[in-house]
Amino acid sequence: MAGRGSRLRPHTLTTAKPLIKIAGNSILLQLVKDAAKLADEPIEEMAFIIGDESFFGKEIISELNFLAREFNAKASIYRQRVPLGTGHAIMCAKESLHGKAMVIYPDTLIRFEEGFDKNADAVIWTKEVKNPEAYGVIKLNKEGNIVDLVEKPKSSISNLAVIGLYYFKEIAQLKSQLQNVIEEKIIHSGEYQINDGLLKMISNGKVFKAGKVTEWLDCGNVKSSINSNQKMLDFHYADKRSLVSTDLKLINSKIIEPVYIDSGVVIENSTVGPHVSVYKNSKIFTSSIKNSILGEDSIISNANVSNSMIGNNCKYDGNYQSINIGDYSELI
């Protein structure tokens, strides 16, 4: 979690990217729930790797502790103060690298329909993509074991892109190999990468299997976050889950599902939806809002917007068709 989320600004100027909410819950919470469902056994510890104190302060640490408690797990907080890559980030949590573990990159959302092989030394989750040359992909042998990891392949390797979710039967094995990577100064673009540790494990005969997800939703920038919000709302609606608070105050207005409407929201003389998430205590007057995300304690008036992302504690009264404003902003 140590990145600043620069592609999702201005929303990440005040909130860490994994704590941005999509379709009702933070990206991180939804990922942890999915990982817990995949693991299908008690979670003892959650190790969060965050950046320096100037951005990741007490409020974020409090949220992470609260999240761990929801799963009866211990929260361990580690800091990566210098951005030296994924391998380096994992090694910042070296005190926690023992036993069975999952490693998760918290900037995407996933959907899955199957379990995984817990007898394998490691599992790397993947998603079939149409343009594998744009991703890191896995190479499989005839037995279905992963034998190579190739970043942005120029020739046909496979169409299974690595999504940033891993399982290790004994993560101390990864720790040992990442330590070797650092000592040998195996660096790519100034960074130590997890792939080099994984490749060392594979070369030592460890068995790697591929897991597959049915959906892999990016939340790295504003456009992709809005798109992910749309798809997650569709999933919830298909599962017949109501995401509209009973505390909603609806006055001469219309809700078009699927939507997420939090508690304390007021909607007057307006149409909201489809594919809109509105968070606590926000107010919408004389407006039409589609395919958008509206944060907490914001006031929207006389708007006709879609494909928009509005932060917390904002005021908007205007005639733009699409807007993107961060927390504590006014556009009137």
TORDO-707637 format. One line per 5 residues: number of its first residue (from 1); for each residue y, x, z of C-alpha. Coordinates in steps of 0.05 Angstrom, whole numbers, plus 5000, padded with zeros to 4 digits. Layout:
<recs>
NUM> Y X Z | ...
</recs>
This chain:
<recs>
1> 5000 5000 5000 | 5046 5061 5000 | 5081 5046 4933 | 5151 5017 4931 | 5134 4964 4879
6> 5191 4984 4833 | 5166 4940 4775 | 5172 4878 4819 | 5244 4890 4841 | 5289 4860 4866
11> 5235 4822 4906 | 5205 4886 4933 | 5271 4913 4959 | 5259 4873 5023 | 5184 4858 5021
16> 5125 4904 5008 | 5092 4884 4943 | 5024 4866 4973 | 5060 4817 5020 | 5093 4779 4962
21> 5065 4708 4962 | 5028 4679 4902 | 5005 4606 4903 | 5015 4600 4978 | 4989 4665 5007
26> 5006 4739 5003 | 4970 4781 4951 | 4940 4822 5007 | 4913 4763 5047 | 4880 4734 4985
31> 4849 4801 4967 | 4823 4812 5038 | 4793 4742 5039 | 4757 4755 4973 | 4733 4823 4997
36> 4707 4793 5062 | 4671 4739 5022 | 4639 4793 4978 | 4619 4836 5038 | 4588 4776 5072
41> 4583 4810 5140 | 4630 4823 5199 | 4690 4869 5187 | 4701 4920 5242 | 4764 4954 5218
46> 4819 4947 5166 | 4855 5012 5149 | 4923 5002 5116 | 4955 5060 5080 | 5030 5049 5076
51> 5091 5090 5059 | 5144 5121 5104 | 5183 5086 5160 | 5246 5077 5117 | 5212 5020 5079
56> 5149 5003 5117 | 5176 4987 5186 | 5155 4949 5248 | 5156 4881 5214 | 5105 4900 5162
61> 5061 4934 5214 | 5063 4870 5255 | 5040 4829 5194 | 4983 4877 5181 | 4960 4874 5253
66> 4962 4798 5250 | 4921 4798 5185 | 4867 4842 5216 | 4863 4797 5277 | 4848 4737 5232
71> 4783 4772 5215 | 4769 4797 5286 | 4780 4868 5260 | 4817 4928 5287 | 4879 4948 5247
76> 4890 5022 5233 | 4956 5042 5203 | 4963 5106 5163 | 5023 5133 5124 | 5025 5167 5057
81> 5095 5197 5060 | 5090 5234 4993 | 5063 5197 4931 | 5007 5245 4913 | 4958 5196 4882
86> 4901 5150 4900 | 4855 5204 4923 | 4908 5233 4970 | 4924 5163 4995 | 4852 5150 5015
91> 4848 5217 5051 | 4909 5197 5092 | 4860 5150 5126 | 4806 5203 5135 | 4795 5185 5208
96> 4770 5117 5185 | 4726 5142 5129 | 4656 5131 5157 | 4602 5078 5148 | 4601 5022 5098
101> 4670 5008 5069 | 4710 4978 5013 | 4772 5009 4981 | 4822 4959 4952 | 4885 4968 4911
106> 4928 4910 4934 | 4968 4891 4872 | 4920 4845 4836 | 4883 4781 4849 | 4810 4769 4831
111> 4759 4714 4822 | 4684 4726 4823 | 4619 4688 4819 | 4566 4739 4840 | 4548 4787 4896
116> 4533 4861 4888 | 4479 4912 4900 | 4488 4937 4971 | 4431 4987 4962 | 4473 5027 4912
121> 4511 5087 4939 | 4574 5056 4909 | 4597 4996 4868 | 4658 4996 4823 | 4684 4927 4803
126> 4703 4916 4731 | 4730 4864 4683 | 4714 4857 4609 | 4777 4870 4568 | 4794 4865 4494
131> 4834 4931 4493 | 4795 4982 4534 | 4837 5038 4507 | 4893 5015 4553 | 4851 5021 4617
136> 4804 5066 4656 | 4733 5044 4638 | 4662 5058 4661 | 4604 5085 4620 | 4534 5058 4635
141> 4466 5088 4621 | 4404 5049 4600 | 4387 5033 4673 | 4455 5001 4683 | 4481 5057 4727
146> 4552 5084 4720 | 4549 5155 4693 | 4622 5167 4674 | 4693 5144 4685 | 4741 5151 4626
151> 4815 5140 4629 | 4844 5106 4567 | 4787 5124 4520 | 4803 5142 4448 | 4732 5125 4425
156> 4686 5067 4443 | 4658 5077 4513 | 4654 5006 4540 | 4699 4945 4550 | 4691 4945 4626
161> 4758 4963 4657 | 4761 4988 4729 | 4803 4939 4771 | 4813 4978 4836 | 4759 4950 4882
166> 4703 4995 4907 | 4644 4992 4956 | 4612 5052 4989 | 4547 5050 5028 | 4573 5112 5065
171> 4646 5126 5050 | 4641 5194 5085 | 4609 5217 5019 | 4674 5200 4982 | 4714 5233 5037
176> 4674 5298 5029 | 4684 5299 4953 | 4758 5282 4957 | 4767 5339 5005 | 4735 5384 4953
181> 4783 5356 4900 | 4843 5374 4944 | 4817 5443 4961 | 4802 5457 4888 | 4871 5430 4869
186> 4843 5382 4816 | 4909 5349 4797 | 4929 5300 4742 | 5004 5290 4730 | 5018 5319 4799
191> 4969 5273 4835 | 4899 5274 4866 | 4859 5216 4838 | 4800 5177 4867 | 4763 5184 4801
196> 4753 5259 4811 | 4719 5245 4878 | 4676 5191 4846 | 4655 5236 4789 | 4634 5290 4839
201> 4591 5238 4874 | 4559 5217 4808 | 4545 5290 4789 | 4510 5298 4856 | 4461 5242 4838
206> 4493 5184 4876 | 4476 5116 4846 | 4536 5076 4822 | 4531 5004 4801 | 4581 4959 4766
211> 4607 4895 4797 | 4641 4843 4753 | 4698 4794 4766 | 4713 4732 4725 | 4788 4739 4733
216> 4834 4798 4745 | 4906 4777 4754 | 4961 4829 4755 | 5020 4819 4803 | 5056 4884 4785
221> 5120 4854 4756 | 5158 4789 4755 | 5128 4761 4691 | 5057 4777 4712 | 5068 4749 4782
226> 5093 4683 4753 | 5032 4681 4707 | 4985 4696 4765 | 5018 4641 4806 | 5004 4593 4749
231> 4931 4613 4743 | 4918 4612 4818 | 4948 4542 4824 | 4902 4520 4767 | 4842 4548 4804
236> 4860 4512 4868 | 4873 4447 4831 | 4805 4453 4796 | 4773 4463 4865 | 4808 4397 4885
241> 4850 4433 4939 | 4915 4399 4957 | 4970 4450 4968 | 5026 4401 4984 | 5049 4399 5056
246> 5049 4332 5091 | 5116 4355 5119 | 5149 4350 5050 | 5212 4307 5047 | 5211 4275 4977
251> 5271 4233 4958 | 5274 4198 4890 | 5235 4256 4861 | 5171 4273 4824 | 5118 4326 4837
256> 5074 4347 4778 | 5011 4383 4801 | 4987 4436 4807 | 5039 4460 4857 | 5044 4493 4924
261> 5095 4460 4970 | 5104 4491 5040 | 5127 4456 5104 | 5199 4435 5114 | 5215 4431 5040
266> 5265 4378 5016 | 5264 4354 4943 | 5317 4304 4923 | 5331 4273 4854 | 5288 4327 4822
271> 5224 4341 4785 | 5182 4399 4809 | 5121 4425 4772 | 5074 4439 4743 | 5057 4510 4767
276> 5111 4517 4819 | 5106 4548 4889 | 5160 4529 4939 | 5161 4562 5008 | 5184 4540 5077
281> 5248 4501 5087 | 5275 4508 5017 | 5316 4452 4987 | 5319 4428 4915 | 5373 4380 4892
286> 5383 4347 4823 | 5339 4398 4789 | 5278 4407 4744 | 5234 4468 4760 | 5172 4489 4722
291> 5125 4549 4725 | 5166 4585 4779 | 5165 4615 4849 | 5217 4596 4900 | 5220 4633 4967
296> 5236 4609 5037 | 5302 4579 5061 | 5333 4576 4992 | 5376 4521 4962 | 5372 4503 4888
301> 5421 4453 4857 | 5434 4426 4787 | 5382 4473 4757 | 5336 4465 4697 | 5293 4528 4700
306> 5224 4553 4683 | 5189 4620 4686 | 5234 4640 4744 | 5226 4677 4810 | 5276 4665 4865
311> 5273 4701 4932 | 5284 4680 5004 | 5351 4656 5031 | 5381 4647 4962 | 5431 4597 4933
316> 5430 4578 4860 | 5472 4527 4823 | 5475 4541 4748 | 5450 4528 4678 | 5407 4588 4662
321> 5338 4570 4635 | 5303 4629 4668 | 5327 4669 4728 | 5303 4726 4772 | 5341 4738 4837
326> 5320 4774 4900 | 5328 4756 4974 | 5396 4738 5002 | 5427 4728 4933 | 5476 4675 4909
331> 5485 4654 4836 | 5534 4596 4832
</recs>
